[in-house]
Amino acid sequence: MNMSVTPAAQKFIQRMLRFDGVPGSGFRMEVSAGGCSGLAAQFSVEGQPRPGDATVTLGGVKFFLPAESRLLLDGVTIDFVDSPLQSGFVFHDPKATSCGCSNEAKPTVDASVLKLS
């Protein structure tokens, strides 16, 4: 699997993991195909992977990824943007194409979908 995380995303995820306060926690990403060739995702901080999850460590961060998520995130770069116009994760997928509505495919996930467990 070839997934990468920008320093901005890594910093945000590490902050979320510290906030949870459980040693050894990981960042679970459940990703599915979304509209306009993008990705839809849900994130949570969890103490251990769920059955069927693979653990991928990038930059000292443990990611818990279900099988479908591993397939969809292959080759994707995960970024975090915090600006007056946008705040949340951005997925840069070189395989994504624009849809018939002529909008460029820039799938984003608002940070508000994060849930702590």
C-alpha positions in Angstrom: 0.0 0.0 0.0 1.3 3.4 -1.0 -0.4 6.1 1.1 1.3 9.3 2.3 0.4 12.0 4.8 1.5 15.6 4.7 3.2 17.2 7.7 0.0 19.3 8.3 -2.2 16.2 8.4 0.3 14.3 10.6 0.4 17.2 13.1 -3.4 17.4 13.3 -3.7 13.6 13.7 -1.0 13.5 16.4 -2.9 16.2 18.2 -6.1 14.2 18.1 -4.2 11.1 19.4 -2.7 13.1 22.3 -6.1 14.5 23.1 -7.5 11.0 23.4 -4.9 10.2 26.0 -4.8 6.4 25.5 -1.2 5.1 24.9 -1.0 3.1 21.7 -4.1 4.6 20.1 -4.4 4.7 16.4 -6.3 6.8 13.8 -9.0 4.7 12.1 -10.1 5.8 8.6 -13.1 4.2 7.0 -13.1 5.4 3.4 -15.7 4.7 0.7 -16.1 5.8 -2.9 -17.9 9.1 -2.9 -19.5 11.3 -5.6 -17.6 13.0 -8.4 -14.8 10.4 -8.3 -14.0 11.5 -4.7 -13.8 9.8 -1.4 -16.1 9.8 1.6 -14.5 9.1 4.9 -15.2 8.8 8.6 -12.4 9.1 11.2 -12.0 8.1 14.8 -9.3 7.7 17.4 -9.4 4.1 18.7 -7.3 2.2 21.2 -6.9 -0.8 19.0 -7.8 -1.9 15.5 -11.1 -3.6 14.8 -11.2 -7.2 13.5 -10.2 -7.1 9.8 -8.3 -3.8 10.1 -4.7 -3.5 9.0 -2.3 -1.3 11.0 -0.2 1.0 8.8 2.4 3.2 10.5 3.4 6.5 8.8 5.5 9.1 10.5 5.0 7.6 13.9 1.2 7.5 13.5 -0.7 4.2 13.5 -3.6 4.1 11.0 -6.2 1.4 11.4 -7.6 0.7 7.9 -10.4 -1.7 6.8 -9.8 -3.6 3.6 -11.9 -1.3 1.4 -10.1 1.8 2.8 -6.7 0.2 2.0 -7.7 -0.2 -1.7 -9.1 3.3 -2.0 -6.2 5.0 -0.3 -3.5 3.4 -2.4 -1.5 6.2 -4.0 -3.5 8.9 -2.1 -1.9 11.8 -0.2 -3.8 13.0 2.9 -3.5 16.6 3.8 -5.1 18.9 6.4 -6.1 22.4 5.5 -7.1 25.1 8.0 -8.0 28.4 6.2 -10.8 30.9 6.4 -12.5 29.1 3.5 -11.9 25.5 4.5 -10.9 23.4 7.5 -10.5 19.6 7.3 -8.8 16.8 5.5 -8.1 16.9 1.8 -7.4 13.8 -0.2 -5.1 14.2 -3.2 -5.7 11.2 -5.5 -3.8 11.1 -8.8 -6.3 8.5 -10.0 -9.3 10.8 -9.5 -10.9 12.4 -12.5 -13.5 15.1 -12.8 -17.2 14.2 -13.3 -19.8 15.3 -15.8 -20.6 18.4 -13.8 -17.1 19.8 -14.9 -16.0 20.4 -11.3 -12.5 19.4 -10.5 -12.5 16.4 -8.2 -11.1 17.6 -4.9 -12.7 15.4 -2.3 -12.6 16.8 1.2 -13.8 15.7 4.6 -14.7 18.2 7.2 -12.9 17.7 10.5 -16.2 17.8 12.3 -16.8 14.2 11.3 -14.1 13.1 13.7 -15.5 11.2 16.7 -13.5 10.2 19.7 -14.1 6.9 21.4 
